[in-house]
Structure formats: C-alpha cells, structure tokens
C-alpha cells in the first residue's frame, strides 16, 4: 500500500504543473455521467467541439465524473471509452482530473436510456455514484473495490491524467455522515492500487465546515489527501478566508468547484485570487445543456432563464453568456 505523499513531494509535483485552470465538464448533450460515457451515447464530435472552446479560453484541465455502473456493466468497453476521451483531451492540450464517486443529486442510478431534463431544474438527471443504497450496504463494496482498483490500475500511471478525486462531496444530501466509512475504504483501495498521480477528496463548503458532525470526516479528507482540494461558491472574501485557513497545511491547494454568479462567485472576482495565491481552479460548467446548470440549485420547474446564469459559459452554438467574461478569462490565463 502506498503512503500519503509528504509535503515536499506534493509541492515538488505542484511546482512542475502550470497554473491549473479548468471547468467541471460534461458535454451539453449529456444529462449525467452515464449518458456521457455509455457506448451508445458517447459523442466524440460534441466533446471535440466543446473541449476546443475550453482550450480557446486557455483552460489546461477539466474535472470529469466517471460512474461505477459503467465499470460493472462492461469494464473493458468503459476503459476503451475513457481512453478515447483522454486522447481527445490531449489533442486540446487538456489534462483531466477524474472523479470516481459522487454523493450528489439523484439517489438510484440505472444504466440504459437516461431521463429527460426537467425544464429549469438544476441537475435533474445527475446520478449519485454508487447510489444512496449502495453507499451504506457493505455487500456492494466488493464490486466498488473492483471499480476503484480497476480504474486506478489501468490509468494510474497515465500522464494524460493530472489528479484523482476519489469522492465528490461525501455525505451531501440525506446520507450525511453515513458515507464516511465508504470514503475511508475508497482511500484504502486507492492506495493499494498505487497510482503515480496524487489523490484527493475535497472539502465542500462553509455550511458543512461549521457542522460538528462532519469534523472527523473533514480532518480525514485533509489528512489523507496528497493535494488539498475544496469547493467555494461564495464571494471573494469567503474565498480568501477559506484559502487562508487551508494554507496552514503547507500543501498545494486546488478549488475544484466555484462559480455561482448570483452569490458573487464570479470569474472576475475569483480568478485573480486563485492566480495570486497559486491555487488551481475549476469552475462549474462549460456549455449550457441537459444539466440545466445555468439555473440556481433550487430553481422550480418551468422558471424563466436567469440573468445572470448560475453556472456555465457558452450556449450550445458557442455564443458566450457574457463576452466580457470570455475576454477576462483569456487575458488572465495568458498572463
């Protein structure tokens, strides 16, 4: 079993990287991770076009979610699809950060035809991985271990991949702290697989940090992650405060989710802070599509298009939500 990287190794690795700038990415014609990667809906051309727009902005990385059901259904086929996607990212000079598990949104994922978007509802079809029931059912963990180790042993020495995010927002939603045991096992399995890239699981918000129920899990995520990652959807002052709190650990910092325009988490306010502090950053979303993430989290069905958009940068035809944003992003990524 590999050990956690020491501080020197983590910082030496980070010094070799460019300033990591990217987005949480899913093509506009996919409602969730399954539709993105299933063989009959994986869309090379849409990914090619939209990753090109990311490259034009100066993005050098993207954060992409995988799903355990794809591995269980057809591991060899899934590996081939991941390989195609990685090759496509390389063409655009982009290195993905891959996410293995996720506790957000719809509780019981199923393979096959995915649901249609509910108009205006944010992430109405995004699926948890491994799903609400499987998280707490240790009988399921054998297949989950095969998934984690299988992916990491296949791609764990692949220089097309920048980083592994083992578990996104563990405990978000009704699971709360019940996801902690699976989080611990996931780190154990990942270290047994011994990837050459760093591993992490991100802290996800001041609302949770203040909840004493989560403190042990927070500490575990900090103490086990090679690189410390976090989410911040609040204003510039909140972002600066959180970065200052995490700098005490002397490890590289990467914000793997930000951008909520209505809450004053914006490119113009956040990106200068990230660049000045040498913190990597991935906003949520690239192209408005089936995920409906231009709408805020609790938007009701049928609501009109918001102004400003919550997440995302481009319309499906490549027209930007805000041309001034585009110019700002291109300027700051070229400096």
DADA-V316013 format. One record per residue. N is the residue number from 1. PSI is psi in whole degrees, 0 to 359 (999 if undefined). NEAR is the number of other ideal C-beta (glycine too) atoms within 12 Angstrom. Layout:
N|PSI|NEAR, N|PSI|NEAR
//
This chain:
1|132|12, 2|152|23, 3|161|13, 4|141|26, 5|139|28, 6|171|15, 7|319|18, 8|314|14, 9|318|20, 10|315|29, 11|326|22, 12|318|17, 13|314|24, 14|325|28, 15|336|13, 16|349|14, 17|152|27, 18|171|21, 19|115|27, 20|116|37, 21|126|40, 22|198|46, 23|161|43, 24|120|43, 25|134|46, 26|136|49, 27|153|38, 28|338|34, 29|16|25, 30|134|35, 31|341|33, 32|182|41, 33|323|47, 34|313|40, 35|330|37, 36|320|40, 37|349|41, 38|144|29, 39|321|23, 40|352|17, 41|358|26, 42|123|29, 43|97|27, 44|314|22, 45|318|14, 46|316|28, 47|317|36, 48|313|23, 49|314|25, 50|326|40, 51|330|40, 52|321|24, 53|322|36, 54|315|44, 55|318|29, 56|332|25, 57|348|38, 58|10|30, 59|138|42, 60|3|30, 61|160|40, 62|153|48, 63|124|45, 64|135|44, 65|131|44, 66|185|46, 67|136|42, 68|328|41, 69|330|33, 70|323|39, 71|315|36, 72|323|29, 73|316|23, 74|82|19, 75|316|23, 76|318|15, 77|320|20, 78|318|32, 79|319|25, 80|321|18, 81|317|32, 82|317|37, 83|316|23, 84|317|23, 85|318|40, 86|319|30, 87|322|20, 88|317|32, 89|318|37, 90|320|24, 91|331|20, 92|14|31, 93|40|23, 94|134|40, 95|117|34, 96|149|43, 97|120|45, 98|138|43, 99|132|40, 100|311|47, 101|160|47, 102|129|49, 103|15|42, 104|143|38, 105|226|33, 106|134|29, 107|330|23, 108|93|17, 109|148|37, 110|144|23, 111|169|27, 112|203|16, 113|129|14, 114|158|30, 115|155|25, 116|152|14, 117|143|28, 118|122|23, 119|127|17, 120|352|24, 121|121|28, 122|124|35, 123|48|40, 124|343|26, 125|11|31, 126|136|41, 127|136|41, 128|155|39, 129|116|46, 130|4|43, 131|155|33, 132|315|28, 133|318|18, 134|330|31, 135|318|38, 136|4|24, 137|101|18, 138|344|17, 139|337|12, 140|346|24, 141|340|26, 142|314|18, 143|328|23, 144|323|37, 145|318|28, 146|322|22, 147|307|37, 148|309|41, 149|324|31, 150|313|29, 151|315|40, 152|327|36, 153|332|23, 154|316|27, 155|8|33, 156|354|29, 157|19|15, 158|116|27, 159|2|18, 160|345|31, 161|132|36, 162|327|42, 163|153|46, 164|125|43, 165|105|49, 166|325|49, 167|115|48, 168|126|44, 169|57|39, 170|128|43, 171|358|37, 172|141|36, 173|206|26, 174|343|17, 175|322|32, 176|231|20, 177|355|27, 178|343|24, 179|348|39, 180|316|29, 181|319|24, 182|323|41, 183|314|43, 184|318|25, 185|324|31, 186|318|44, 187|320|37, 188|312|26, 189|319|35, 190|319|41, 191|329|27, 192|328|22, 193|336|30, 194|60|20, 195|155|33, 196|338|23, 197|156|33, 198|156|39, 199|154|45, 200|166|43, 201|127|44, 202|144|45, 203|146|41, 204|49|36, 205|142|30, 206|327|23, 207|328|16, 208|324|29, 209|328|26, 210|356|11, 211|113|18, 212|337|12, 213|333|17, 214|356|30, 215|318|17, 216|319|19, 217|316|36, 218|311|33, 219|320|19, 220|313|28, 221|318|41, 222|317|29, 223|339|19, 224|341|34, 225|135|38, 226|316|39, 227|133|42, 228|124|42, 229|156|46, 230|165|45, 231|143|41, 232|114|44, 233|23|35, 234|190|31, 235|178|23, 236|317|25, 237|320|17, 238|318|28, 239|314|38, 240|319|23, 241|316|19, 242|318|36, 243|317|34, 244|321|16, 245|326|20, 246|341|31, 247|339|18, 248|340|13, 249|353|26, 250|20|16, 251|160|32, 252|144|37, 253|137|37, 254|127|43, 255|110|47, 256|358|49, 257|130|40, 258|178|46, 259|96|43, 260|89|35, 261|319|32, 262|340|22, 263|13|24, 264|22|21, 265|98|35, 266|162|32, 267|315|43, 268|331|25, 269|325|29, 270|318|42, 271|322|36, 272|324|23, 273|312|31, 274|315|37, 275|316|26, 276|323|17, 277|358|25, 278|44|23, 279|126|36, 280|157|42, 281|136|44, 282|107|44, 283|164|43, 284|122|42, 285|149|42, 286|298|47, 287|130|38, 288|130|34, 289|218|32, 290|337|35, 291|345|43, 292|36|38, 293|6|43, 294|343|40, 295|142|34, 296|164|29, 297|320|28, 298|27|14, 299|139|25, 300|155|17, 301|135|15, 302|4|13, 303|151|19, 304|162|12, 305|130|19, 306|156|25, 307|109|14, 308|165|25, 309|152|33, 310|295|35, 311|188|41, 312|162|42, 313|318|44, 314|154|34, 315|170|22, 316|332|22, 317|4|13, 318|357|22, 319|131|15, 320|152|26, 321|319|31, 322|110|22, 323|326|15, 324|325|16, 325|315|27, 326|313|25, 327|321|18, 328|313|25, 329|314|38, 330|321|24, 331|316|18, 332|331|26, 333|344|29, 334|343|17, 335|999|14
//
